[in-house]
Amino acid sequence: MLREEELVELAGDFPADGDLFAAGLDSMAVMQMIVIIEERFGARLGPQDVGREQLATPEAVAATIRARLV
């Protein structure tokens, strides 16, 4: 999703536990990502879901989405 939506340039071998912020994810991209997640997955993210810890890695993003779909 991050590559597809061009929110951040990630190498093909970017690890699931890699730091998205170190890779270039910025606050504008985070806002776009939140909108995309809500539209694509139907997950409603609240303030507790959009901190650096919840969005720091692809694994963390996936876990945040899964938590809001349950």
DSSP file (Angstrom, degrees, kcal/mol; ACC not computed):
  #  RESIDUE AA STRUCTURE BP1 BP2  ACC     N-H-->O    O-->H-N    N-H-->O    O-->H-N    TCO  KAPPA ALPHA  PHI   PSI    X-CA   Y-CA   Z-CA
    1    1 A M     >        0   0    0      0, 0.0     4,-2.6     0, 0.0     6,-0.2   0.000 360.0 360.0 360.0 -43.0    0.0    0.0    0.0
    2    2 A L  T  4> +     0   0    0      2,-0.2     5,-2.2     1,-0.2     6,-0.9   0.909 360.0  38.6 -62.7 -42.0    2.8    2.4    0.9
    3    3 A R  T >45S+     0   0    0      3,-0.2     3,-1.3     2,-0.2    -1,-0.2   0.938 115.0  53.3 -71.1 -47.5    4.5    1.9   -2.4
    4    4 A E  T 345S+     0   0    0      1,-0.3    -2,-0.2     2,-0.1    -1,-0.2   0.881 114.7  40.6 -56.4 -42.5    1.3    1.7   -4.4
    5    5 A E  T 3<5S-     0   0    0     -4,-2.6    -1,-0.3     3,-0.1    -2,-0.2   0.462 107.5-128.3 -87.0  -1.9    0.1    5.0   -3.1
    6    6 A E  T < 5 +     0   0    0     -3,-1.3    -3,-0.2    -4,-0.2     3,-0.2   0.872  61.1 142.2  56.4  42.0    3.6    6.5   -3.4
    7    7 A L  S   <S+     0   0    0     -5,-2.2    19,-0.3     1,-0.3     2,-0.3   0.793  75.5   0.1 -79.8 -29.9    3.6    7.7    0.3
    8    8 A V  S    S-     0   0    0     -6,-0.9     2,-0.7    17,-0.1    -1,-0.3  -0.965  77.8-112.2-157.0 142.3    7.2    6.8    0.7
    9    9 A E        -     0   0    0     -2,-0.3     2,-0.4    14,-0.3    -6,-0.1  -0.697  42.1-179.9 -81.4 116.8    9.9    5.4   -1.6
   10   10 A L        -     0   0    0     -2,-0.7    -2,-0.0     4,-0.0    10,-0.0  -0.949  28.1-117.7-120.9 138.6   10.7    1.9   -0.3
   11   11 A A    >   -     0   0    0     -2,-0.4     3,-2.0     1,-0.1     0, 0.0  -0.319  32.6-110.8 -64.5 154.3   13.2   -0.6   -1.7
   12   12 A G  T 3  S+     0   0    0      1,-0.3    -1,-0.1    -2,-0.0    -2,-0.0   0.772 119.9  47.9 -59.0 -26.9   11.8   -3.9   -2.8
   13   13 A D  T 3  S+     0   0    0      2,-0.0    -1,-0.3     0, 0.0    -2,-0.1   0.084  76.7 146.8-102.8  23.4   13.5   -5.6    0.1
   14   14 A F    <   -     0   0    0     -3,-2.0    -4,-0.0     1,-0.1     2,-0.0  -0.417  51.8-118.0 -60.7 127.1   12.4   -3.1    2.7
   15   15 A P    >   -     0   0    0      0, 0.0     3,-1.9     0, 0.0    -1,-0.1  -0.315   8.4-123.2 -73.0 151.6   11.9   -5.2    5.9
   16   16 A A  T 3  S+     0   0    0      1,-0.3    43,-2.5    42,-0.1    44,-0.3   0.747 116.5  45.2 -62.5 -23.5    8.5   -5.5    7.6
   17   17 A D  T 3  S+     0   0    0     41,-0.2    -1,-0.3    40,-0.1     2,-0.1   0.179  87.8 127.5-105.2  17.0   10.1   -4.2   10.8
   18   18 A G  S <  S-     0   0    0     -3,-1.9     2,-0.8     1,-0.1    41,-0.1  -0.424  70.3-103.4 -74.4 149.6   12.0   -1.3    9.0
   19   19 A D     >  -     0   0    0      1,-0.2     4,-1.3    38,-0.1    38,-0.2  -0.626  28.9-167.4 -78.0 109.0   11.6    2.2   10.2
   20   20 A L  T  4>S+     0   0    0     36,-3.5     5,-2.6    -2,-0.8     4,-0.4   0.831  87.4  54.2 -66.3 -33.4    9.2    4.1    7.9
   21   21 A F  T >45S+     0   0    0     35,-0.5     3,-1.0     1,-0.2    -1,-0.2   0.891 107.3  49.6 -70.4 -38.4   10.1    7.5    9.3
   22   22 A A  T 345S+     0   0    0      1,-0.2    -1,-0.2    34,-0.2    -2,-0.2   0.800 107.3  57.4 -66.5 -27.9   13.9    6.9    8.7
   23   23 A A  T 3<5S-     0   0    0     -4,-1.3   -14,-0.3   -15,-0.0    -1,-0.2   0.559 133.8 -87.2 -80.2  -8.5   12.9    5.8    5.1
   24   24 A G  T < 5S+     0   0    0     -3,-1.0     2,-0.3    -4,-0.4    -3,-0.2   0.449  72.0 152.0 120.3   1.1   11.2    9.2    4.6
   25   25 A L      < -     0   0    0     -5,-2.6    -1,-0.3    -6,-0.1     2,-0.2  -0.486  26.0-174.5 -63.8 126.2    7.6    9.0    5.8
   26   26 A D     >  -     0   0    0    -19,-0.3     4,-2.2    -2,-0.3     5,-0.2  -0.624  40.4 -91.0-119.0 179.2    6.6   12.5    6.9
   27   27 A S  H  > S+     0   0    0      1,-0.2     4,-1.9     2,-0.2     5,-0.1   0.839 123.8  52.3 -63.2 -35.0    3.6   14.0    8.6
   28   28 A M  H  > S+     0   0    0      2,-0.2     4,-2.1     1,-0.2    -1,-0.2   0.915 110.6  48.1 -66.5 -41.9    1.9   14.8    5.3
   29   29 A A  H  > S+     0   0    0      1,-0.2     4,-2.8     2,-0.2    -2,-0.2   0.859 107.9  56.1 -66.2 -34.8    2.3   11.2    4.2
   30   30 A V  H  X S+     0   0    0     -4,-2.2     4,-2.3     2,-0.2    -1,-0.2   0.925 107.1  49.0 -62.3 -44.2    1.0   10.0    7.5
   31   31 A M  H  X S+     0   0    0     -4,-1.9     4,-1.8     1,-0.2    -2,-0.2   0.918 112.8  47.4 -62.0 -43.2   -2.2   12.0    7.0
   32   32 A Q  H  X S+     0   0    0     -4,-2.1     4,-2.5     1,-0.2    -2,-0.2   0.913 110.2  53.2 -63.1 -42.1   -2.6   10.6    3.5
   33   33 A M  H  X S+     0   0    0     -4,-2.8     4,-2.9     1,-0.2     5,-0.2   0.897 106.3  53.0 -61.2 -41.4   -2.0    7.1    4.9
   34   34 A I  H  X S+     0   0    0     -4,-2.3     4,-2.4     2,-0.2    -1,-0.2   0.928 110.4  47.0 -60.6 -45.8   -4.7    7.5    7.5
   35   35 A V  H  X S+     0   0    0     -4,-1.8     4,-2.4     2,-0.2     5,-0.2   0.924 113.5  48.5 -62.0 -44.6   -7.3    8.5    4.9
   36   36 A I  H  X S+     0   0    0     -4,-2.5     4,-3.4     2,-0.2     5,-0.4   0.923 111.0  50.2 -63.1 -45.0   -6.3    5.6    2.6
   37   37 A I  H  X>S+     0   0    0     -4,-2.9     4,-2.3     1,-0.2     6,-0.9   0.927 112.4  47.3 -59.1 -45.7   -6.5    3.1    5.5
   38   38 A E  H  X5S+     0   0    0     -4,-2.4     4,-0.9    -5,-0.2    -1,-0.2   0.901 118.8  40.3 -65.1 -39.9   -9.9    4.3    6.5
   39   39 A E  H  <5S+     0   0    0     -4,-2.4    -2,-0.2    -5,-0.2    -1,-0.2   0.932 121.7  39.6 -73.6 -46.3  -11.2    4.2    2.9
   40   40 A R  H  <5S+     0   0    0     -4,-3.4    -3,-0.2    -5,-0.2    -2,-0.2   0.891 131.1  23.6 -73.7 -41.1   -9.5    1.0    1.7
   41   41 A F  H  <5S-     0   0    0     -4,-2.3    -3,-0.2    -5,-0.4    -1,-0.2   0.563  94.1-125.9-105.8 -11.0  -10.0   -1.1    4.9
   42   42 A G     << +     0   0    0     -4,-0.9     2,-0.4    -5,-0.5    -4,-0.2   0.680  59.4 147.4  72.1  16.4  -13.0    0.6    6.5
   43   43 A A        -     0   0    0     -6,-0.9     2,-0.7     1,-0.0    -1,-0.3  -0.720  43.0-143.5 -87.3 132.1  -10.9    0.9    9.7
   44   44 A R        -     0   0    0     -2,-0.4     2,-0.4    24,-0.4   -10,-0.0  -0.863  17.4-157.9 -96.8 113.8  -11.7    4.0   11.8
   45   45 A L        -     0   0    0     -2,-0.7    20,-0.0   -11,-0.2    -7,-0.0  -0.782   7.3-166.1 -96.6 132.9   -8.5    5.2   13.4
   46   46 A G    >>  -     0   0    0     -2,-0.4     3,-2.2     1,-0.0     4,-0.5  -0.478  43.7 -84.5-104.6 179.9   -8.5    7.4   16.5
   47   47 A P  G >4 S+     0   0    0      0, 0.0     3,-0.9     0, 0.0     4,-0.1   0.817 127.2  59.7 -55.2 -33.0   -5.8    9.5   18.1
   48   48 A Q  G 34 S+     0   0    0      1,-0.2     3,-0.3     2,-0.1     6,-0.1   0.644 104.7  52.0 -70.7 -13.5   -4.5    6.5   19.9
   49   49 A D  G <4 S+     0   0    0     -3,-2.2    -1,-0.2     1,-0.2    15,-0.1   0.519  99.6  60.1 -99.6  -8.1   -3.8    4.8   16.5
   50   50 A V  S << S+     0   0    0     -3,-0.9    -1,-0.2    -4,-0.5    -2,-0.1   0.108  72.5 118.5-116.6  23.1   -1.9    7.4   14.8
   51   51 A G  S  > S-     0   0    0     -3,-0.3     4,-1.2     1,-0.1     3,-0.3  -0.360  79.9-100.2 -80.9 168.5    1.2    7.9   16.9
   52   52 A R  H  > S+     0   0    0      1,-0.2     4,-0.6     2,-0.2     3,-0.5   0.877 122.0  54.8 -55.7 -40.9    4.7    7.3   15.8
   53   53 A E  H >4 S+     0   0    0      1,-0.2     3,-0.6     2,-0.2     4,-0.3   0.892 108.2  47.9 -62.8 -40.3    4.8    3.9   17.5
   54   54 A Q  H 34 S+     0   0    0     -3,-0.3    10,-0.3     1,-0.2    -1,-0.2   0.687 123.3  32.7 -75.3 -18.0    1.6    2.6   15.7
   55   55 A L  H 3< S+     0   0    0     -4,-1.2    -1,-0.2    -3,-0.5    -2,-0.2   0.223  87.0 103.3-121.8  13.3    2.9    3.8   12.3
   56   56 A A  S << S+     0   0    0     -4,-0.6   -36,-3.5    -3,-0.6   -35,-0.5   0.800  86.8  18.9 -72.4 -30.8    6.7    3.3   12.6
   57   57 A T  S  > S-     0   0    0     -4,-0.3     4,-2.4   -38,-0.2     5,-0.2  -0.905  79.6-109.0-135.7 161.5    7.0    0.0   10.6
   58   58 A P  H  > S+     0   0    0      0, 0.0     4,-2.4     0, 0.0     5,-0.2   0.893 121.9  53.4 -57.6 -37.6    4.9   -1.9    8.0
   59   59 A E  H  > S+     0   0    0    -43,-2.5     4,-2.4     1,-0.2     5,-0.2   0.915 108.7  48.3 -61.6 -43.0    4.3   -4.5   10.8
   60   60 A A  H  > S+     0   0    0    -44,-0.3     4,-2.3     2,-0.2    -1,-0.2   0.892 110.8  50.7 -66.1 -39.8    3.0   -1.8   13.1
   61   61 A V  H  X S+     0   0    0     -4,-2.4     4,-2.4     2,-0.2    -2,-0.2   0.939 111.5  48.1 -62.1 -46.6    0.7   -0.3   10.5
   62   62 A A  H  X S+     0   0    0     -4,-2.4     4,-2.8     1,-0.2    -2,-0.2   0.903 111.5  50.1 -61.5 -41.6   -0.7   -3.8    9.7
   63   63 A A  H  X S+     0   0    0     -4,-2.4     4,-2.3     2,-0.2    -1,-0.2   0.890 109.6  51.4 -64.2 -39.0   -1.3   -4.4   13.4
   64   64 A T  H  X S+     0   0    0     -4,-2.3     4,-1.3   -10,-0.3    -2,-0.2   0.916 111.6  47.0 -64.2 -43.0   -3.0   -1.1   13.8
   65   65 A I  H >X S+     0   0    0     -4,-2.4     4,-0.9     1,-0.2     3,-0.6   0.949 112.1  49.8 -63.2 -48.5   -5.3   -1.9   10.9
   66   66 A R  H >X S+     0   0    0     -4,-2.8     4,-0.9     1,-0.2     3,-0.8   0.890 106.7  55.9 -58.2 -39.9   -6.1   -5.4   12.2
   67   67 A A  H 3< S+     0   0    0     -4,-2.3    -1,-0.2     1,-0.2    -2,-0.2   0.825 109.5  46.1 -63.1 -31.9   -6.9   -4.0   15.7
   68   68 A R  H << S+     0   0    0     -4,-1.3   -24,-0.4    -3,-0.6    -1,-0.2   0.561 107.7  57.0 -89.9  -8.3   -9.5   -1.6   14.2
   69   69 A L  H <<        0   0    0     -4,-0.9    -1,-0.2    -3,-0.8    -2,-0.2   0.626 360.0 360.0 -92.6 -15.7  -11.1   -4.3   12.0
   70   70 A V     <        0   0    0     -4,-0.9    -1,-0.2    -3,-0.2    -2,-0.1   0.480 360.0 360.0 -75.1 360.0  -11.9   -6.7   14.9
